Amino acid sequence: MKYIYLVFFSIYCLVINGQSDLLNQDFNSGNISSWTLIDGDSANPYNDPSVIHLNNSYHIIEDIDSLNIGDSIVVANSWFDDTTSANNYIFTPEITFTQNGNYLYFDAISFDGSYPEALQVYYSSNINLNSIINSNILFDTVAVPNIWTNFKIKLDSIPLNTPVYLAFRHYSNDQYILGLDNIRVTTNDLTDLKEINDSGLKIYPNPSLGIINIKGNGRMELFKIFNSKGQIIYSGKILKSTQINLNSGIYYLKTSNGTTSFVVK
């Protein structure tokens, strides 16, 4: 019954908002022939069973964290037999936005929290490395969490009526494996929802030398802080402000509104 209500509610929201998907890829079909893969590093995987088969760029594999048979994802390796940095790209099919309210959603994971992966998202009118590096960046993180994390990116910087490609660039150095799944692009979403990285709380300074300040938004807010391994290292409530002393590392503050990252040097 709850599922039926959820379906009705989703249909109602779709009708009211006029929101539609321009792209929705969960990789379960195993077919990504309309996507473009580029190996920009030409490095050889380290001689280890977990990565030796992950040469070239991105690969479709079955999600080892899922209990569902056939639940596939794409992964890229950054553990090589030399000091070369990963430079892997996966391009979406061509997309043209004709309306406002455009968003990109995707799930990402670092498969070992001790070796967090770096990820960027670009948009470009061409599929080539020079075009991407000199094009507009939409997203950048040097430490994807080691738990499946959903990201939402507003695409209002992309001009309307212009064919573009979205490119996911994996650029880690001597780390492990990055995973991507459930890449979706929506248009005409005029609900003005907060972005996933807008937690409603302000963190400063970022980066910090040890002490971080968390400023509340005037209402009681529950929050948790995770380290790069996905472990909860602090949880509590905040109304106005609080100070927390943390060791050097990359952290994620999570509230009911979303997740944002910060760095302690």
C-alpha positions as CSV (number, residue, x, y, z in Angstrom):
1,M,0.0,0.0,0.0
2,K,2.8,2.4,0.8
3,Y,4.3,1.7,-2.6
4,I,1.0,2.5,-4.3
5,Y,0.8,5.8,-2.5
6,L,4.4,6.6,-3.5
7,V,3.6,5.9,-7.1
8,F,0.5,8.1,-7.0
9,F,2.5,10.9,-5.3
10,S,5.3,10.6,-7.9
11,I,2.8,10.8,-10.7
12,Y,1.1,13.8,-9.1
13,C,4.4,15.7,-8.7
14,L,5.4,14.8,-12.3
15,V,2.1,16.3,-13.7
16,I,2.3,19.4,-11.5
17,N,5.9,20.2,-12.1
18,G,6.2,19.0,-15.7
19,Q,9.6,17.5,-14.8
20,S,11.0,14.9,-17.1
21,D,14.1,12.8,-17.5
22,L,16.4,13.5,-20.4
23,L,18.7,10.6,-19.3
24,N,18.3,7.8,-16.9
25,Q,21.1,5.1,-16.8
26,D,21.4,2.5,-14.1
27,F,23.8,0.3,-16.2
28,N,21.8,-2.9,-15.4
29,S,21.2,-3.6,-19.1
30,G,24.9,-3.8,-19.6
31,N,24.6,-1.7,-22.7
32,I,26.4,1.6,-22.8
33,S,27.0,1.8,-26.5
34,S,25.7,5.3,-26.7
35,W,28.2,6.5,-24.1
36,T,31.8,7.3,-24.8
37,L,34.8,6.0,-22.8
38,I,38.2,7.5,-23.0
39,D,41.4,6.2,-21.3
40,G,43.5,9.3,-20.8
41,D,46.3,7.7,-18.8
42,S,47.2,4.5,-20.8
43,A,48.5,3.0,-17.5
44,N,48.6,-0.7,-16.6
45,P,46.7,-2.0,-13.5
46,Y,48.7,-3.2,-10.5
47,N,49.2,-7.0,-10.5
48,D,46.4,-7.7,-8.0
49,P,43.3,-9.8,-8.6
50,S,41.0,-6.9,-7.6
51,V,42.2,-4.5,-10.3
52,I,44.2,-6.5,-12.9
53,H,41.1,-6.7,-15.1
54,L,40.3,-3.0,-14.9
55,N,42.6,-1.6,-17.6
56,N,41.7,1.2,-20.0
57,S,38.8,3.4,-18.8
58,Y,35.5,2.6,-17.1
59,H,34.1,-0.9,-16.9
60,I,30.6,-2.4,-16.2
61,I,30.6,-4.8,-13.3
62,E,28.1,-6.2,-10.9
63,D,27.8,-4.2,-7.7
64,I,29.5,-6.3,-5.0
65,D,27.7,-4.3,-2.3
66,S,24.3,-5.2,-3.7
67,L,22.1,-8.2,-2.8
68,N,20.3,-7.9,-6.2
69,I,21.5,-10.1,-9.0
70,G,22.2,-8.0,-12.1
71,D,22.6,-4.7,-10.2
72,S,25.4,-3.3,-12.4
73,I,27.6,-0.2,-12.0
74,V,30.6,1.3,-13.8
75,V,34.0,1.4,-12.1
76,A,37.4,2.9,-12.9
77,N,40.8,1.9,-11.4
78,S,43.6,4.2,-10.1
79,W,45.9,1.5,-8.7
80,F,48.6,1.1,-11.4
81,D,52.0,-0.6,-11.6
82,D,53.8,2.8,-11.8
83,T,53.2,6.4,-10.5
84,T,50.8,7.4,-13.3
85,S,47.7,9.3,-12.2
86,A,44.3,8.0,-13.4
87,N,42.7,10.0,-16.1
88,N,39.5,8.1,-17.0
89,Y,36.5,9.6,-18.7
90,I,32.9,8.5,-19.4
91,F,30.7,10.8,-21.5
92,T,27.0,10.8,-21.6
93,P,25.1,10.8,-24.9
94,E,24.4,14.2,-26.4
95,I,21.9,16.3,-24.3
96,T,20.1,19.5,-25.3
97,F,18.3,21.6,-22.7
98,T,15.3,23.6,-24.0
99,Q,13.9,24.5,-20.6
100,N,15.2,25.7,-17.2
101,G,15.2,23.6,-14.0
102,N,18.0,21.2,-15.1
103,Y,19.7,18.9,-12.7
104,L,22.2,16.0,-12.8
105,Y,21.9,13.2,-10.2
106,F,24.4,10.4,-9.7
107,D,25.6,7.9,-7.1
108,A,29.3,7.5,-6.4
109,I,31.5,5.5,-4.1
110,S,35.2,4.9,-3.2
111,F,35.5,1.2,-2.6
112,D,38.2,1.6,0.0
113,G,37.8,4.6,2.4
114,S,41.6,4.5,3.1
115,Y,42.1,5.3,-0.6
116,P,39.4,7.9,-1.5
117,E,38.9,8.6,-5.2
118,A,38.8,12.0,-7.0
119,L,36.0,12.9,-9.4
120,Q,35.1,15.8,-11.6
121,V,32.1,16.5,-13.8
122,Y,32.4,18.7,-16.9
123,Y,30.2,19.7,-19.7
124,S,31.5,20.2,-23.3
125,S,30.2,20.6,-26.8
126,N,32.8,18.1,-28.0
127,I,34.1,14.7,-27.0
128,N,37.9,15.1,-26.7
129,L,40.3,15.5,-23.9
130,N,41.5,19.0,-24.8
131,S,37.9,20.3,-25.0
132,I,37.0,18.8,-21.6
133,I,40.0,20.1,-19.7
134,N,39.4,23.6,-21.1
135,S,35.7,23.5,-20.6
136,N,33.4,24.3,-17.7
137,I,33.6,22.2,-14.6
138,L,30.4,21.5,-12.7
139,F,31.6,19.4,-9.8
140,D,35.0,18.5,-8.2
141,T,35.9,16.4,-5.1
142,V,39.2,14.8,-4.1
143,A,37.5,12.3,-1.8
144,V,34.3,10.4,-2.8
145,P,32.9,8.7,0.4
146,N,33.3,5.0,0.8
147,I,29.5,4.6,1.1
148,W,27.2,5.0,-1.9
149,T,26.4,8.8,-1.9
150,N,23.9,10.6,-4.0
151,F,24.9,13.9,-5.6
152,K,22.7,16.5,-7.1
153,I,24.2,19.2,-9.4
154,K,22.3,22.2,-10.7
155,L,23.0,22.7,-14.4
156,D,21.8,26.3,-14.8
157,S,25.3,27.3,-16.2
158,I,24.7,25.2,-19.3
159,P,23.2,27.3,-22.1
160,L,19.8,26.3,-23.5
161,N,19.3,24.9,-27.0
162,T,23.0,23.9,-27.2
163,P,24.0,20.2,-27.6
164,V,26.4,19.2,-24.9
165,Y,28.0,16.1,-23.3
166,L,28.5,15.6,-19.6
167,A,31.8,14.0,-18.7
168,F,32.8,12.2,-15.5
169,R,36.5,12.4,-15.0
170,H,38.3,10.1,-12.5
171,Y,41.7,11.5,-11.7
172,S,43.0,9.8,-8.6
173,N,46.7,8.9,-8.0
174,D,47.6,5.5,-6.6
175,Q,44.3,4.9,-4.9
176,Y,41.9,2.0,-5.7
177,I,38.5,1.8,-7.4
178,L,35.8,4.5,-8.1
179,G,32.2,3.4,-8.7
180,L,29.3,5.3,-10.4
181,D,25.7,4.4,-10.7
182,N,22.2,5.8,-11.4
183,I,23.2,8.7,-13.6
184,R,20.1,10.8,-14.3
185,V,19.5,14.2,-15.9
186,T,16.2,16.0,-15.4
187,T,14.7,19.1,-16.9
188,N,11.9,21.5,-16.1
189,D,12.2,20.8,-12.4
190,L,10.9,24.1,-11.0
191,T,10.4,23.0,-7.4
192,D,13.5,24.9,-6.3
193,L,14.7,22.1,-4.1
194,K,18.0,22.6,-2.3
195,E,21.0,21.0,-3.8
196,I,22.3,17.8,-2.2
197,N,25.4,19.6,-0.9
198,D,23.4,22.3,0.8
199,S,23.0,21.0,4.3
200,G,21.4,24.2,5.7
201,L,24.4,24.6,8.0
202,K,27.5,26.7,7.4
203,I,31.0,25.3,8.1
204,Y,34.0,27.6,8.5
205,P,36.9,27.8,8.0
206,N,37.1,25.3,5.2
207,P,39.8,24.1,5.1
208,S,40.5,24.3,8.8
209,L,43.6,23.8,10.9
210,G,41.8,21.7,13.5
211,I,38.8,23.6,14.9
212,I,35.7,24.0,12.8
213,N,32.7,26.1,13.4
214,I,29.2,24.9,12.5
215,K,26.6,27.7,12.3
216,G,23.0,26.7,12.6
217,N,20.1,28.0,10.6
218,G,17.9,29.1,13.6
219,R,16.1,25.8,14.0
220,M,17.1,22.6,15.7
221,E,19.0,20.4,13.3
222,L,20.3,16.9,13.8
223,F,23.7,16.2,12.1
224,K,26.4,13.6,11.8
225,I,30.0,13.9,10.7
226,F,31.6,11.0,8.8
227,N,35.3,10.5,8.0
228,S,36.5,9.4,4.6
229,K,36.1,5.8,5.6
230,G,32.3,6.3,6.2
231,Q,32.6,6.0,10.0
232,I,30.5,8.3,12.2
233,I,32.9,10.3,14.3
234,Y,30.5,12.8,15.7
235,S,26.7,13.3,16.0
236,G,24.6,15.8,17.7
237,K,22.0,18.7,17.5
238,I,22.6,22.3,16.7
239,L,20.5,25.4,16.9
240,K,22.9,28.4,16.7
241,S,26.5,27.4,16.6
242,T,29.1,24.9,17.9
243,Q,32.8,24.2,17.7
244,I,34.4,20.8,17.0
245,N,38.1,19.9,17.1
246,L,39.1,17.3,14.5
247,N,42.3,15.6,13.3
248,S,43.6,16.1,9.9
249,G,41.4,14.5,7.2
250,I,38.5,14.9,4.8
251,Y,35.0,14.8,6.5
252,Y,31.4,14.9,5.5
253,L,28.6,16.6,7.4
254,K,25.2,15.1,6.9
255,T,21.8,16.4,7.8
256,S,18.2,15.6,6.6
257,N,18.8,18.1,3.8
258,G,21.9,16.7,2.4
259,T,25.7,16.2,2.7
260,T,28.6,18.7,2.4
261,S,32.3,18.0,2.7
262,F,35.1,19.9,4.5
263,V,38.8,19.5,5.1
264,V,41.0,19.7,8.2
265,K,44.7,20.1,7.4
